[in-house]
Amino acid sequence: MKVEFADSDGEVIFKTQTNDVSGLLAAAKGEAIMFGTKRFTYTSHVLNHYELLEIGMEQQLTIYMKR
């Protein structure tokens, strides 16, 4: 599944793809995550479903973080 980390303004901080969504989400809910030299903490997440004509149904998890 595609996963995006975004700040509270919706700006994408980091994009990745994973098969372990629950593990990644559990890690994001931990004390903090470092992206480069910046420290972020979890605020919320949203799971989106959308349909692409070429490949069918797609899911994307967006995890919102704050500094």
C-alpha positions in Angstrom: 0.0 0.0 0.0 1.1 3.5 -0.7 1.8 5.6 2.4 2.4 9.3 2.7 3.5 11.2 5.7 2.2 14.8 5.7 2.5 17.8 8.0 -0.6 19.5 9.5 -0.9 21.7 6.4 -1.1 18.7 4.1 2.4 19.1 2.6 3.9 15.7 1.9 7.0 15.0 4.0 7.8 11.5 2.8 6.3 8.8 0.5 6.8 5.1 0.7 5.2 1.8 -0.1 4.8 -1.1 2.4 3.1 -4.4 3.0 3.2 -3.9 6.8 0.7 -1.1 7.2 -0.2 -1.9 10.8 3.5 -2.0 11.8 4.3 1.3 10.1 1.2 2.9 11.7 2.2 1.6 15.1 5.7 3.0 14.7 4.3 6.4 13.6 2.2 6.5 16.8 5.3 6.0 18.9 7.2 8.8 20.6 8.5 10.5 17.5 9.7 10.0 13.9 12.8 11.7 12.4 12.7 12.9 8.8 16.2 14.2 8.1 17.0 16.4 11.1 13.4 17.3 11.8 11.4 15.5 14.6 7.7 14.8 14.1 4.9 13.3 16.2 1.7 11.6 15.1 -1.6 13.5 15.0 -4.0 11.4 12.9 -4.3 9.2 9.8 -6.7 8.7 6.9 -7.2 5.7 4.6 -8.3 6.6 1.1 -9.7 4.3 -1.5 -9.9 5.3 -5.2 -10.3 3.6 -8.5 -7.7 3.9 -11.3 -8.9 2.8 -14.7 -5.7 0.9 -15.6 -5.3 -1.2 -12.4 -8.6 -1.1 -10.5 -9.0 -0.2 -6.8 -6.1 1.5 -5.0 -5.6 2.4 -1.4 -3.4 5.1 0.2 -2.7 5.8 3.8 -1.9 9.4 4.8 -0.3 9.8 8.2 -0.4 13.4 9.5 2.5 14.5 11.7 3.3 17.7 13.6 6.7 19.2 14.5 
